[in-house]
Amino acid sequence: MFIETEDTPNPATLKFLPGREIMANGATADFISPDAVAGRSRLAELLFDLDGVARVFFGNDFVAVTRGDATQWDDLRPQVLAVLADYLATEQPVVESNAQVVEDLIAPGDEEIVQQIKELLDTRVRPAVAGDGGDIVFRGYRDGVVRLTMQGACSGCPSSRATLKHGVENMLRHYVPEVVSVEQVEA
């Protein structure tokens, strides 16, 4: 199996492209530590078993792996490639069960605004963020403030705050006048 790799804007994260679907229907899975796996993904467990893997993210057609500060990609990349190739050849599921994203309760009367926000995120933002090896997840909306979580390569990326403030916030404010600001929340 041939797996391509791509750099991401986050120098600690590489994007691995196996040329096949990883997660179906726009779903993603973000494992921020070995403790977050908890039997949900054998592939994530195997990747975390490698010395130096700090985070694992599964997108539609890629796996983004974040290394720890003391690890170099020259050492870790071949190990990640081997684990991915071996596991994906088995045709086993990548994730056993999807975690449910916990969203804030939507205030009465805000349903239409939230629908507009989610549609813009799904059609204009998520595809671009996926291109960089990550995802952006809607967490809530209240009093003009949109709450989002950055995942994968985008979490911890030096430019993620600028992306949220100057890119996502400006776009949402343009199309949804009720939006006042965007804030990042941790998973």
Salt bridges, closest charged atoms under 4 A:
GLU6 OE1 - LYS15 NZ 3.93
ASP30 OD2 - ARG55 NH2 2.46
GLU45 OE1 - ARG42 NH1 3.26
GLU103 OE1 - LYS118 NZ 3.15
ASP104 OD2 - ARG147 NE 2.65
ASP122 OD1 - ARG126 NH1 3.31
ASP135 OD1 - ARG126 NE 2.77
GLU169 OE1 - LYS165 NZ 2.99
GLU169 OE2 - ARG173 NH1 3.67
GLU183 OE2 - ARG147 NH1 3.09
